[in-house]
Amino acid sequence: MYSIVASNSNDVYRNLASEELMLLGGARAPGSVSLFLWQNADTVVIGRNQNAWREVNVPAAKELGVSVARRITGGGAVFHDLRNLNFSFITDDVGYDLPRQMSVIIRAVGAFGIQAQLSGRNDIVTADGRKFSGNAFFFKGGKSLHHGTLLLGTDFEKMSRCLVPSAEKLSAKGVKSVRARVTNLSELSPDINVKTLSGALSDAFEKEYGSAARFEAGEATDPEALEKLRARNASWEWNFGKTPEFDASFSRRFPWGGVELLLTLKDGVIERCRVFSDALDVCLPDDIGAALAGCAFRPESMAARMRLMGRPEGAELSGWMESLGV
């Protein structure tokens, strides 16, 4: 019912494929929970609905040999290297319990004398507010995924060169750079490294859930399906090709995430709306795009569509659209 799965690969495209197949690839016993532990070679991993061209310094990434990958969860862009450990809780709507899952992470780092707490939408931070873990989520057909990063000794200079967060996003957090708001756990404890933290996470998981079976990732997936999904994950179309040609663009940051609208217009009507966002709700961009498709390209008409969308974010989106100078 409970399992701990370790990856023997540092290939981000394979690891993301393994994770997705463990989540969606077959039936699970109700309430079962798997902890997946994995690492990637140097990579910028963007959220499902983000615009890669805006989130990644593509020339710098190419120069430094840093891959770009798109995951299936929402949220913002993160940097992975071999001094970063990733975790995934793979379960269903019966087993999904975010406080329990987060307690595993907090207990594991606590074993090294590091006090941690939840912060904001999806971060885990030290007692003085420095971020060392970002988390993201995916729900489909009764199946649930919660995964995140753990910074151990990540190369912050390389990270800063490759990530291009918006100035508005940093301003909202009261910091001037990506580097200013993160810390490596190795700076806080000399005993923490990938091996010791992996052991602490496994121990914390079993203390929370009970005895767990141990597997390698390849044992939990169909090899043919794995290769097919890996090929999709590595493709230019998946990672970069989601950005269409457009006639007008607008962006704004809200407490729940940033939104970028790319509009294709014809005869004063929005023919197509592509929405990029780091919102944790992966369905929100599609809902916004569907609501605006066929709408007159006028602030009051767009605002009215947002109010009728039936989402709590609609009021904020409506107020923003009413103020657009179009």
N, C-alpha and C positions, 0 to 999 in steps of 0.2 A: 504493500500500500504506500510505503514511503521509500524513496530511493535518492541516492546521491550519484550524479552522473558527471564524470570528468572528461573533458576533451583532450585528445592527444595531438591536436592540430592547432597551429597558430594562424591559419588561413581564415580571415574574417568571413569570406563568402561561404566557406564550408561550415563554420561555426554557426552563422546565422541560419543556414539551411538546416543544420541538425536541430537547432532550437525550434524552428518552425515545424519541422516534422514531428518532433516529440510532442508539440502542442496539438497539432491538427491532423497528424498522420494516421491515427487509429483510436480505437475505443480505450477508455481508461476506467478503472474501477472508481465509482463515485467517491469523491472526497480524497482521492489519492493525491500526493504532492511529491514532486521531484525537485531537487536542488541541482541545477546544472552549473558547473564551474568551468570557466573558459578564459583563454587569453588570445589576443590578436597581435600580430606584428603591426608596425606603425600604420594607423588608419584614422581617418576622420569618418565617424559614423553619424549620418544625418537622420532626422526623424522622417516618418513615412510621408508627411505632407510638406516637407521643406524644399525650397528652391536651392539646389546644390550650388548654382552659380553665385548666389548671394551669401551662402554660409561658409564656403570654402575658398581659400586663396589657392585656386587651382594651379597656377604656375609654380608657387612655392611648394605645394604638395608634390608636384611632378619632379621638381628639382631635388627634393629631399627623399624621394622614393616612398612617399606616403600614399596609401590606397584611399579611395573614397567608396563608401558603402552606404546603402540605404536600408534601414531596418523597417519592420512592420509596425512598430509602436510609434506613438506620437512623441511630442517633446522636441527638445533642441539638439544641436550638434554637439558631439563629444569627441575627445581624442583618446585613442587607445594605443598603448605600446606594451612591450613585454614586462614593464614595471607597473602594470595596471592589471587588476584581477576583476573579471566580470562574473556576476551571479545571475541566475534566473530561477524564479519559482514558477513551475509549470504545473497547473492544476485545473480544476473546473469551478463552477459557481458554488458547489458544495464546499470544496476545500479552500476557496479563496478567502483569506482573512488577512488584510493588509497589516493591522497591528501585530499579529503573530509573525508575519514575514519580516517586518521591520525589526521586531525584537530579536530575531536571529542575528541580523547584522549588528545591531547595537551591542548585543551580548558578546559577539565574537571580537569586536574591537575593544570591548571592555576588558577582555582577558589580558590585554596588553596595557591596561591602566589608562585607556583613552575614553573619556566621557563623551558621549555623542547624543544628539537629539535630532528630531525631525524639524525641517524648516521649509516654509513656503509651500509651493505646489508639490515639489518632488525631490527635495534635497535632504541629505543627511550631513550634519555639520558638527564640528567640535564645540566644546563648551564656549569658546570665544567667537563662534560664528563662522569659522573657516570651512568651506565646503570640501568634502572628500568623496562624496558619492552623489550621483544624479540617478534618478529612477524614472522608468517609463512603463506603460501598461497597454495591454491589448486584450479585447474580449470578443469572442465570436462563437456562436453556436453552443453556448454554455461552457466554453473552455476559456481559461484565463491565464494570462502571462504577466508577470511582474519581473522586470529585470533592471539591472543597474551596474554602475561602475564603482570600483574602489581604487582610489589613487594611492599607490604605495611609494613609487619613486619616479613618477612620470616626468619625462623631459618637457618642462614647461616652456622652454625657449622654442622648441619645435612646435609644441601645441599652439603657442601664441602666433607663430608665423603662419600656421595653416588654418586657424579658425578666424572667421571674420564676423563676429557678432555685431549687431546694430548698436550705434551709439545710444539710441533710445533705450535698448534693453539694459545696457550697462548703467546708464543714468538712473533707471528705475531701481536698480539694486544699490545705488550709492557708491559705485566703484568706478575706477578709470580704466581698468583693463581686465582681461580674463585672468591673468596671473594674480591680480590683487585679491581675488575672492576665493582662491583654492589653496589647498595645502596637501602635501604628501604625508601619509601616515608614518612613513619611516622617519620623518622629522620629529615625530612625537614619541616614538618608541624605537630603540635600537634593535629590539628583538623581532620586529615585524618584517616579514618578507612574504613572497608569494607562497612558499611552502608552509610557513607557520600559520599564515592567515587562512589558507585553504583548510588546514587541520582544525583551526579554531571555528571556522564556519561549519564544518562537518560536525564537530562536537556540539556546537550551539543548536544546529538543526535537530540532532537526535535528542538533545535535552528538551527541546520544544515539542517534537512530534513523536519521538520514540525510535526504536531501532530501524535502520534503513539499509536496504540492499545497495551494493556498490556496483557500478557499471562504467564502462568507457562509452563515449558517445556513439561510436560505430556499432555497438551491440544493440543500440536502441532504435536504429533507423534502417530503412530499406536502401541498399546501396544505389540502386538505379534511380530511385526517387531523389536520393541525396544529390547525385550528380546533376540531375535535371534542375533541381532547385538552386544548386550552387552556380550553374551556368547562368540562370536568370539573375542571381544576385551580383554576378561579376560583369553583367552586360552594361554597355553604355546607355542603352535605352532605359534600363531600370534606374540607374543612378543619376543620369543627366538628361535623358530624353523626355522628361515629363514637363519641360518648360516650352509652351507653345509660342508661336508668334502672337502679338497682341497689339491693340491700338491705344490702350490707356492703362496706367497702373497707379495704384494707391496703396499705401500701407499705414498701419497704425498699431500701437501696442496697447493691450488691455491687461488687467490684473491676471487674467487666465491665459494669456499668451498673445503673441503678435499675429497679425493678419496682413497678407499681401494679396491684393486683387489684380489679376491680369485679365483685361476685358477685350474681347473681340467684338467690334461694333459693325452694324449695318443699318443704314437709314435711321440713325438715332436710336436704335434698339440694341440691347446687349444680346448678341447672337450666342456668345459663349463666355463663361466666366471660369477661369482657373484660379483656385485659391490655394495659397501656400500658407502654412502656419506651423508654429511649434506648440500649439495647444495640445494638451495631453489627450483630449477626446479626438480620436482619429476620424470620427464620422462628421465632426463639425464642418471642415472645409467643403466636403461634398454637399452638405445640407445648404451651406451658404451659396455655393455655385448653382445648385438646382433652383434655389429661390430667386436668384437674380437672372437666370436664363430667360430671355423673352421679355425682360423688363425694359421700359423706356429708360434711356440714359439721362435721367433727371434725378437730382438729389431727393426730392420728395417721393418719387415713385420707388426708388431703391430703398429709402427708409421705410416706406409702407410694407414692402416685401419682407424686410427684417422683422418688423413687428408681428407679421403674420406667420413667421417661421415656427413659432411654438417652442422656442428655446429660451432659457434664461439669459443667454448672451444677446438675444435679439434687441433688447432695449438699448444696450451700449452701442451695438452696431448701428442701430437706427439713428441714434444721436450723432454718431460720427458721419454717417452718410448724408444726413441733412446739412452738415457743415462743409461738404465737399464743394469746391469752387468749379463746378462744371455747368 
